[in-house]
């Protein structure tokens, strides 16, 4: 008897679920896509710096070059303890064994700066002390996640506005949203090589001469959502 009652209740629950689904589908609704794009300037620029004894045939040690680098960075008001880190350290000992060449040590650093103006001054200052093996690793924004969420919100607002405009000629209005699909956001990748050439093109050893009006290509953030509203 208990099995019969359980089976009966299970069947009722299944029918009820189907009815709910059918009611959801049968409701008059409008489905629209909302989009929002914005451009942001990166405020976290990561610079790769490689110091090698090979660049000066071992005349200046890596340790001395490192000391010189830290001195000039501090003169630029850069917090070297916080924003400068060692990424890798190596030597060409393998090639020395195979070819009996000189052993040269190299050291790789990662430096974070906040804008292109400071970056250009760093490039010029490092060139002045003989450190030229530098390149931009990546760029980012400290509030990237928050900006993406704001873009999603704006995309939903755009969808709502679009839905109102579409139903207005029908003398209808929209009700609550009954379904939202959030599509993955895409942002424009930064072309680091172009910026390196632009900054490194400076033919001066004076950091005061570094241009103040250069900037990075802005990052494009795009948000797209699909929203279904009830029609009233």
Secondary structure by P-SEA (a helix, b strand, c coil): caaaaaaaaaaaaaaaaaaaaaaaaaccbbbbbbbbbbbbbbcbbbbbbbbbcccccccccaaaaaaaaaaaaaaacccccccccccccccaaaaaaacccbbbbbbbbbbbbccaaaaaaaaaaaaaaccccccccbbbbcaaaaaaaaaaaaaaaaaaaaaaaaacccccccccccbbbbcbbbbbbbaaaaaaaaaacccccccccccccccccbbbbbbbbbbbbbcc
